[in-house]
Amino acid sequence: MDTTQNSSQLPSTDTSTTRHAVAVDVVLFVIDQGTLKVLLIRRNQAPYAGEWAIPGGMVKPQESLDTAALRVLQEETHIGHIYLEQLYSFGEPNRDPRDRVISVAYYALVSLEQPELRAQNQNGAVWSSVNTLPNLAFDHNRIVHYALERLRNKINYTTLGFQLLPKVFTLTELQGSYEIILGRPLDKRNFRRKMLQLGILKSTRQFKTSGRQRPARLYTFAQPTVIRLQEKGIIVPFAAS
C-alpha cells in the first residue's frame, strides 16, 4: 500500500504569518514610610490606555535582555547602579491583545535614599504599596506577586534585603525592613543574635538619636555584593522563634 501523503494534505509548518515579540517588564521595589512599594506607570497609549502598569517595553533588535531591562528603568528614573535579577518568563498566548508577546520579567531593588531616584510624581509614575495594588494592565498583578514571593524567599538565604536599606542603619531599622518584606514580626533577640553572628555587619562610630530613647549604633553592610548565607553555615535564619 502506498503510504506517501500529498504535501497539500500535511499540516503547515509555516509560521511566517505568526508574529512574536519579546518584551521586558520590571518590578522595582523600595521601602518607603514603613511599606514595601513598587513603581507603577500610567499608560498613555493603547492597549490599557490610562491604566497602571509596571515599567516595561519591547526589546530592541540589538539589545540583550538585561540591557533592555536597565533601559526601561532608566527611562523612568535616573538610577545608574541597581540590583537587577531576572525573574521569570510570562508567555500566555493572550496576555497582550496586540500580538503574541513573551515577557521576560525582572525585579529590582533600590534604597529610597538614592539621590538619582526621581520617578515619583513624574511621567505619570507613582509608588504603590504591594498590599493595595490596583488592577494592573496585562498580567502585571501576577508578575508583581511572583516577584514578591521571590524576594521573600531569597532574603531568608541571601543578603538581598540590604539592597533596600540606606547606607547606614540601626539594628531596629534592619529588622523592620525584613518584617516589612516578610509581612510578619520577627523575634528581636533571635534576629539580632543571628545577624551579628553572620559577620556581615560593620559597626560604625555613629549613633542615631530618636526622641527620649537611647542612641542606637549605626551599622553598614560589610560585603560589597549580595552573598548566600549558606556560605556562613546558616539557612533560613530569620524565621520567627
C-alpha positions as CSV (number, residue, x, y, z in Angstrom):
1,M,0.0,0.0,0.0
2,D,1.3,3.5,-0.9
3,T,1.7,5.4,2.3
4,T,3.0,8.6,0.6
5,Q,0.9,11.6,1.5
6,N,0.3,14.5,-0.8
7,S,2.1,17.6,0.5
8,S,-1.1,19.6,0.4
9,Q,-2.6,17.3,3.0
10,L,0.2,17.8,5.5
11,P,-0.2,20.3,8.3
12,S,1.5,23.6,7.5
13,T,4.7,24.4,9.5
14,D,4.9,27.9,8.1
15,T,5.0,30.3,11.0
16,S,5.8,33.4,8.9
17,T,2.4,34.8,9.4
18,T,2.6,34.5,13.2
19,R,4.2,37.5,14.9
20,H,6.1,37.0,18.1
21,A,7.6,39.8,20.2
22,V,9.8,39.8,23.2
23,A,9.3,42.4,26.0
24,V,10.8,43.1,29.4
25,D,8.9,44.1,32.5
26,V,10.5,45.3,35.7
27,V,9.2,45.2,39.3
28,L,11.1,47.9,41.1
29,F,10.8,47.6,44.9
30,V,11.5,50.2,47.5
31,I,10.8,50.6,51.2
32,D,9.1,53.9,51.9
33,Q,7.3,55.1,55.1
34,G,7.3,51.6,56.6
35,T,5.8,49.9,53.5
36,L,7.1,47.8,50.7
37,K,6.2,49.6,47.4
38,V,6.5,49.1,43.7
39,L,6.9,51.6,40.9
40,L,3.8,51.9,38.7
41,I,3.5,53.8,35.4
42,R,0.3,55.3,33.9
43,R,0.0,54.0,30.4
44,N,-0.6,56.7,27.8
45,Q,-1.4,54.6,24.8
46,A,-3.4,51.5,23.9
47,P,-3.9,48.9,25.0
48,Y,-4.9,49.7,28.5
49,A,-4.5,53.5,28.0
50,G,-4.9,55.3,31.3
51,E,-4.3,52.2,33.4
52,W,-1.5,51.4,35.7
53,A,1.3,49.0,34.8
54,I,4.9,48.2,35.9
55,P,7.7,49.6,33.7
56,G,8.2,47.7,30.6
57,G,8.8,47.8,26.9
58,M,9.8,45.8,23.8
59,V,13.4,44.5,23.4
60,K,15.2,46.3,20.6
61,P,16.9,44.2,17.9
62,Q,20.5,44.8,19.1
63,E,19.7,44.7,22.9
64,S,20.3,42.0,25.3
65,L,17.5,41.3,27.8
66,D,19.5,42.8,30.7
67,T,20.3,45.9,28.7
68,A,16.6,46.3,27.7
69,A,15.5,46.0,31.4
70,L,18.1,48.6,32.5
71,R,16.9,51.0,29.7
72,V,13.3,50.6,30.7
73,L,14.2,51.6,34.3
74,Q,16.4,54.5,33.3
75,E,13.6,55.9,31.2
76,E,11.5,56.3,34.4
77,T,14.4,57.0,36.8
78,H,17.9,58.2,36.8
79,I,19.2,55.2,38.6
80,G,22.6,54.2,37.4
81,H,23.5,51.3,39.7
82,I,20.8,49.0,40.9
83,Y,20.3,45.3,41.9
84,L,18.5,43.7,39.0
85,E,17.7,40.0,38.7
86,Q,15.8,38.0,36.0
87,L,12.6,36.7,37.5
88,Y,10.6,34.5,35.1
89,S,9.2,34.4,31.6
90,F,5.5,35.0,31.1
91,G,4.1,33.8,27.8
92,E,0.4,33.1,27.9
93,P,-1.0,33.4,24.3
94,N,-3.5,36.1,25.1
95,R,-1.5,38.1,27.7
96,D,-1.2,41.0,25.2
97,P,-4.2,41.9,23.0
98,R,-1.9,43.3,20.3
99,D,0.2,40.3,19.4
100,R,1.9,37.2,20.8
101,V,4.2,38.9,23.3
102,I,6.5,36.9,25.6
103,S,7.7,39.0,28.5
104,V,10.9,38.3,30.4
105,A,10.3,39.8,33.8
106,Y,12.9,41.2,36.2
107,Y,12.8,42.6,39.7
108,A,15.0,45.3,41.0
109,L,15.7,46.8,44.5
110,V,16.6,50.3,45.4
111,S,17.1,52.3,48.6
112,L,14.9,55.4,48.7
113,E,17.9,57.5,49.8
114,Q,19.4,57.2,46.3
115,P,19.7,60.7,45.0
116,E,19.1,59.6,41.4
117,L,15.6,58.2,42.2
118,R,13.1,60.6,40.7
119,A,10.2,58.5,39.5
120,Q,7.5,59.6,41.9
121,N,5.1,62.1,40.5
122,Q,7.0,62.4,37.2
123,N,6.0,61.0,33.9
124,G,2.8,59.6,35.5
125,A,4.7,57.4,37.9
126,V,3.8,56.6,41.5
127,W,4.9,54.2,44.3
128,S,2.2,51.8,45.3
129,S,2.1,49.5,48.3
130,V,2.3,45.9,47.4
131,N,-0.7,45.4,49.8
132,T,-3.0,47.7,47.9
133,L,-2.2,47.3,44.3
134,P,-4.8,48.4,41.8
135,N,-5.8,46.2,38.9
136,L,-2.8,46.5,36.6
137,A,-2.6,46.2,32.8
138,F,-1.7,42.9,31.1
139,D,-0.7,40.3,33.6
140,H,1.3,42.7,35.8
141,N,-0.5,41.8,39.0
142,R,0.7,38.3,38.6
143,I,4.2,39.4,37.8
144,V,4.4,41.6,41.0
145,H,3.1,38.8,43.2
146,Y,5.6,36.4,41.7
147,A,8.4,38.9,42.3
148,L,7.3,39.5,45.9
149,E,7.4,35.7,46.6
150,R,10.9,35.5,45.1
151,L,12.0,38.4,47.3
152,R,10.6,36.9,50.4
153,N,12.2,33.6,49.7
154,K,15.6,35.0,48.9
155,I,16.0,37.2,51.9
156,N,15.9,34.0,54.0
157,Y,19.1,32.7,52.5
158,T,20.9,35.7,51.0
159,T,21.7,39.3,52.0
160,L,19.4,40.6,49.2
161,G,17.3,42.7,51.7
162,F,20.3,45.0,52.3
163,Q,19.7,46.5,48.8
164,L,16.6,48.2,50.2
165,L,18.4,49.8,53.1
166,P,20.2,53.2,53.3
167,K,24.0,53.1,53.6
168,V,23.9,53.2,57.4
169,F,21.1,51.8,59.6
170,T,20.3,50.7,63.1
171,L,19.6,47.1,64.0
172,T,16.0,48.2,64.6
173,E,15.7,49.6,61.1
174,L,17.3,46.4,59.7
175,Q,14.8,44.2,61.5
176,G,12.0,46.5,60.5
177,S,12.9,46.2,56.8
178,Y,12.8,42.4,57.0
179,E,9.5,42.5,58.8
180,I,8.1,44.8,56.1
181,I,9.2,42.4,53.3
182,L,8.1,39.3,55.0
183,G,4.8,40.8,56.3
184,R,5.2,39.4,59.8
185,P,7.0,40.2,63.1
186,L,10.4,38.6,64.0
187,D,11.7,37.8,67.4
188,K,14.1,40.7,68.3
189,R,16.6,38.8,70.3
190,N,16.8,36.0,67.8
191,F,17.1,38.2,64.8
192,R,19.9,40.4,66.3
193,R,21.9,37.5,67.6
194,K,21.9,35.7,64.2
195,M,22.6,38.9,62.2
196,L,25.6,39.8,64.4
197,Q,26.9,36.2,64.2
198,L,26.9,36.3,60.4
199,G,29.8,38.8,60.4
200,I,28.2,40.8,57.5
201,L,27.5,43.9,59.6
202,K,30.2,46.6,60.2
203,S,29.7,48.8,63.2
204,T,30.3,52.5,62.7
205,R,31.2,55.1,65.3
206,Q,28.0,56.9,64.6
207,F,24.8,56.8,66.7
208,K,21.2,57.7,65.8
209,T,19.1,59.6,68.4
210,S,15.3,59.2,68.3
211,G,13.3,61.1,70.9
212,R,14.0,60.0,74.5
213,Q,15.3,56.6,73.5
214,R,18.9,55.6,74.0
215,P,21.1,56.5,71.0
216,A,21.3,53.5,68.6
217,R,24.5,52.4,67.0
218,L,24.6,52.7,63.2
219,Y,25.8,49.8,61.1
220,T,26.7,49.3,57.5
221,F,26.9,46.3,55.3
222,A,30.4,44.8,55.3
223,Q,30.1,43.0,52.0
224,P,30.2,44.7,48.6
225,T,27.8,42.3,46.9
226,V,24.8,40.0,47.7
227,I,26.0,36.8,49.3
228,R,24.4,33.5,50.0
229,L,24.0,32.8,53.7
230,Q,24.8,29.1,53.2
231,E,28.4,30.3,52.9
232,K,28.1,31.3,56.6
233,G,26.6,27.9,57.5
234,I,23.1,29.3,58.2
235,I,19.9,28.6,56.3
236,V,16.6,30.4,56.8
237,P,18.0,32.4,59.8
238,F,15.1,34.9,60.0
239,A,12.2,32.6,60.9
240,A,10.3,33.8,63.9
241,S,11.2,31.7,67.0
